[in-house]
């Protein structure tokens, strides 16, 4: 074994059980790597070294004694700073919460802790998750590990950068307009946005109540299955969580995908993608077709209004949550986020209702399409990660905003609450990662993970990593 930080969650778990190395060995190796490389990307904003080593020692003792809790036992992870962690500062990247130390863990944090995961620390986030680049945070921007002059994607940029640069084996993220999938795509890792209501949002600072989703960010679909396993289920704190059986996600990865029907949308998702990304996504779909899947062109009616509807919902619900703070301590917010929150005051009630009505219409249209195919495959992002501070980009001869472009392909699946997985599928001529998005039917996380795993068994893009 050359470097324990190069091992996947699955490989670490196997090594712990075979006593080839211990959770303490893994934690120490990750802290050494964080000390050497974190300054380049600004991913970890709070470290918990003493507590993490104690947790790792406990995991080691339990595993040796035969008290194995499951595949996440002893695995070193990070939590997005949007997640509340008991006794550890949880800021949401904002001076508003600069000194906030919660008494309790978010449900997802508590469940991963119960599964035996070791928390190395907290990860940078775009302030209150309100942005797709992670360049607006009280800790400063999170930088892309493939090119430190570019953004990491947001809002879970710290999670994306840390996983890609091997600063942790996995990380939590949250996704409202694409905030698990965008940084996963920008940093060349795998990210799962589950179905809305599959996992509890309790203890996660909200951006938009009706669109927030917690989920895992890892190096592979297999690792995502292992990390996601403890997260779902009722907790008595989040009313939208559905009481539904949770499958064995790792076991669901097994078998082939022969006969599986893949829907490729005939407009919208490819229309504004740079040619390299569109080609890489189609190459990825061709790999799945080569594994026996059937590819079908599909039409999704009404999808062209997704971005406008999503923006109305962000602005309305985000401003409602922050209303008191904006009125009393508004100067503590970054300029960018404060502007969004102030603009939210000008969204009319009728606009919000129209956006929700559209959302229902789009949900029905997606359901009709997914009655005919098993999954949808699209480019995750129409663009690669861009230089920090860049506001506009030329795509196919037309100028678009970077914000608008990066959100375009992820927002429809937040509006409809459908599960969506993203996997690396190439590197563009600028050296930056490109990514394939796989979306499925409600609560079929197992299905999208299986397709992602099949792709990764037939390709090696997920094994590539940014240089140190």
N, C-alpha and C positions, 0 to 999 in steps of 0.2 A: 504493500500500500504506500503510494508516494505522498498523497495529501488527502487527509480525511475530509477536508472541505470540498473535495471534488465528488464525493459520493452522494448518491441520491438518497432520499428519505428511505426508500425500500432497501437500499444497500446498507445504510446506517443501521436500520432496525435489525437486519440479518446479522450484521457484525456485532451488535450489542448482545444478541442472544447466543451467538457462537463464542462470545468472549474474546473475539479477535482484537477488540478495543472497547473502550467504555464510554458512556455518556460524558464522563469528566474529560476524557481525552478529546472528545468532539467539541465540547464547550470551550476548552482551552485553545484548541486550534482555531475556532471561529473568533475568539476574542483577540488572538494574535493577528489574525487577518484583518479584523476591524481596525486594530491599532495601526496597521500598515497602510490600509487602503481607504478607509472611510472618508478622510479629508478630501479625497479627489472628487467624491460624489455627494457628500453631505447627506447620506441616507439615514444613519442612526443619529438621533438627536438626544436620546437618553440611554445610558447603559446601566445594566443591573448585574454587574459582574459577580459581586459577592453572593447575591441571592441566587443567581443562575448556577453558580458552581455548587451551591448547597443543594439546589434542586437536582442537578446532575448527579451528585453523590447519592442522593436518596434514590434516584432512578437506578443507578448502578447497583446499590444494595438490594433493591426490590427484585431486579432482573436476576441477579445471582441467586437470590433465594427462591426463584421460581414464581414470583408474584408479578408476572408480565401483564401489563394493562392493555397491550395492543401495539400496532405498528408505530404509533406516535410516541411511545414511551422512551423518554430520554432525548427526543429530537430537538435540536436547537432552532428556535424560530424567533421572529420579530413580530411585533404588533404595530399596525398603523396607529399614529398618535391620536386618531379620531376615536379609538376604542378606550374606554375607561379601564384602568388597571388599579386594583386596590393597593394603596400605599405608594404608588408610583405616579409622578406627575403626568398628567394627561391634558395636553394643551390644545388639541385640534389645530396646531400650527398658528395659534392666535395669541396676541398679548391680552386679549379678553380673558383667557384662561391660563395666563402665564404661570400662576402659582397654584393651580387647581390640582389637588391630590385626592382622588375619590376614595371612599370607604369600601366600595365593592367593585368587583370585576364585571365587565360586560358579559352577557351570557356566553358568547362565543369564546371569550378568553377563559371563563370558568370551565367550559367543557373541554377545551384543549388542555387546560391545566389538569383536569381530572383524568384525561387520557395519558397524562405523563409528560406532555411537552414541556420543554425548558425555555423560558422567556429570556432572551439575551438583552432585550431592551425595546425602546419605542422608535418608530420610523417616521421620517418627515412626511408631511402632507401639505397640499395646497390648503390655505387657510379655510377651515370649516368645510373642506372638500369642495369649495366653490370655484373650481377651475380645472381645465384639462392639461395643464403644463407643469404644475408643481414649482412654478417660479415665484409664487407669492406666498411666503411663509415667514413667520417671525424668526425662523432659524436661517433664512436665506434660501435660495433656490436649491433644489435637488438636481444634480447634474447627471447626464446620461453616461453610463459606464463605457459605451462604445466611442463616445466623443464628448469630452467634458465641456465643450462649448455649446452643446445642445441640451434641450430639456429632456427630462426622463419620462414625460407624460404624467398626467395627474388624474385624479388627485392623489392616488396611492403611489406617487413617484418614489418615495423612499423604499417602499416594499419592492417595487419593480427593480430598482437599482441594486438593492441589497441582495436579492435572490440571484440576479444576473452576475454580480461580481463575487458571488460565493461568500457573502458576509453572513448569511444564515441559510438554513436548508429549505425554509419556506417562510411565508409571511401572510398575515391577514391583510385584506383590502376591503374597500366598500365601493359600490358601483351605483351611481345615480343616473349619469349620462354616458357612462363608459369607464368609470374610474378604476376598475380592476383591469379591464381589457385594453384601455389606451396605454397605460404604462407597461403592461405585459408585452404589447406589440412593439412599443418604442424600445424596450430593453431586451427583447428577444427571449422571453420566457413564456410559460403557460399560465393562463389565468381563467378561473371559472366564476362566472356570475350565475348563481343558481336561480331557480324560479322565485318570484316574489312570494314571500310567505313560507318558504322552505326552512329558512334559518332566522333566528330571532335577531332583531335590531336593538334589543334592550341594552342600554349602556353604551351605545354608539351615538355620538353627537349627530343629530339629523341635519341633512341639507333639504331634502324634499320628501316628506313622510310617505307619499304614495309611490315613490320610485326608488327608495334606498334599498340596497341589497348587500349583505355581507358575504364574503367568500374567500377562498384560498388562492395564493399566488405561489407557484412552484416552478420547478424546471421541466416537469413532464406531466402528462395526463395521469400516469400511474401515481405519481406523488400527489397530484391534486385529489385523486380518489381517496388516498390514504389520509390526507390532511382534512378533507371535507367530511369524512365519515362521522366524527364526533359532533359536528356542528348543528345538524338539523334537529327539529322536534320542538314540541311544546315546552314553554318555560313559565307560563302563567303571567308573563310580563308584557309580551307583545301580542296584541289581539289579532294581528293578521296572520300569525303562524298557524299553519294547517295541521290538523291531527291526521297524519298520513304515514303509513309504514315507510321506513327508511331501508332501502335495499343494501346489500353488501356491494359497495361500489367497486372495490378491487376485484371481486369475483366476477362482476358484470363486464369487466374488460376482456374476459376470455372469449375465445371463439372468433370466427371470421365475420366479415361484413358482406358476404355474397348475397346479392339480392336486395340489399338495403337501397332505398330510393333517396337520392340526393337532389334537392331542388336548387337550381341556380337562377336567381332572379334576373329577368330580362331587362330591367332598368333600375335606376336609382343607385344601387350599391357600386356598380362598376362605372357609372356615367361620369363621376367626378374624380375617379382614381387615376393617379399618374400611371402611364402605360406599364412601367416596370412592375408596379404592385398588381395591376390587373392581370398581367401575364403570370406573375408568380402564383396568384390565387388560382388561376386556371390550371397551372402546372400541378398545384396541390390537389385540385379536384381530379385531375387525370391520374394521379397516384392512387386515389381512392377508387376510381373507376377500374384501374388495373388490378385492384384487390377484389373485384367482383361487384362493386356497387353499381347501381344504375343511375345515370345522370339525366335529369329532366329539366328543361327550361320551364320556369314558372313565372306567373304574373301576380304581383301583390298590389291590388288596387289601393288608391288613396295615399300611398306611402310618401309621396312627395311633400306632405305637410308635417311630417314627423318632427323636424327640427323646430319649426315654429311653435308647435304644440308643446314640445318639451320645454322650450324657453319660457313660455307663459307659466308653466307649472313650477319651474325652478324659481322664477322671480316671485311668484305669489307665495309659495310655501316657505321659501327661504326667508323672505322679508317678514312673514308672519312669525316665524320662530325667533328672529333676531330683533323684533320690533322694539322691545324695551331697551335693549343694549344700544341700539343705534341712536335712540333718543337721548340716552344718558351718558354713554361712554363711546360714542361713535368714533372718536379720534384714535381709539386703540386698534381699530381695524386697518388693514392695509388699504391703500387707495383703491386698488382694483376691486377688492371684495366689497368695500363700502359703497362703491359706485353701483354695483349690482344690487345691493340691498336697498339703496335709495331709489333706483329705477323701479324696483318692485312695488313701490307705493303708487305708481301710476298705471298699474295693470288693473283693468276694470273687472268687476265680478262677472260680467257677461263674457269677457274674454276667457276667464278661467273656466266657466261652464262650457263654452264652446270647445276649449281644449280637451276637457274631459269627455265631451260627447264624441269628438274626433277619436280620442283614445279608444273608446268602446268600438267605434266603427273599424279602426285599424286592427283591434284585437280579433274581431269577427273575421276580417279578411285574412289575417294570419292563420286563424284556426281552419278556415276553408282550405288554404294552401297545404297546411300540415296534415290535413285529412288525406291528401293525395300523395305526399312524400313524407319520409321519416325525419329528415333534417334539411336545413337550409345551409348552404355554404356561400360565403362572400369574403371579399377582402375585409380585414378588421378595420384598417384605417385607409383613407385614400392617399395619405402622404406618409413620409417617414418623419422621425423626430427632427425638428428644425432648430436653428440657433436660438439660444435664449434671447427673448426680447423681440424676435421677429413677429410682425403682426400680419403681414400679407404674403401670399404665395401665388405663383402663376401655375395653373393647372390646365393643360390642353388649350393654351392660348387665352384663358380667362383668369382674371384676378379674383381671388377669394381670400377671406380672412382665415388665418391659421386656426383660430378658435372654431369657426364654423366648419372648416374642413375636417378637423380632427374628430369632431363629435358626430359627424354625419352618419356614419355606418353603425355606430353603437347605440345611439338613442332609440331607434325603433324597438329594440328588445328590452329596454328599460320601460318604455311606455306600455308595452304589452306584457311585461313580467316574465317573458319566456327565458328558459335557461340558455346560456351561450358560453361556449368555450373558445379560447383563442390559442393557437399554436404557431410557433415560428415556421415560416415556409420559404425563407430566402434572405439574402442580403442584397440591397440595392447598390447601384454604382457608386453611391456616396458612402458605402460601407455600413449603412444603418440597417437594422433588421426589418423584415417584412413579415406579415402575419395573416393566417387564414382564420376566419371566424366560422364556427359551427354552432348553429342554433337549433333547438328542438322543441318538442311538445311540452306543455306544462308538466313539471315534476319528473321529466325524463333526463335528469342529470346523468344517470347511468348510460343512457343512449349517446349523448354527446361526448361523454368521456370515452366510451368505447370507440367511437369514430376517431377521436383525437389520438387515442392510443394506437389504433391500427395505422394511422398515418405516421406516427412516430416510430413504429416498428419497421416501417418501410422507408424511412428517411432519417437523416442525422442532423437536421437543422437545430433541434432542441439541445443537441450535445455541444454545439458551438458556443463559445463564450467570448466576452470582450477581453482584450489583452490587459494584463496587469499594468 
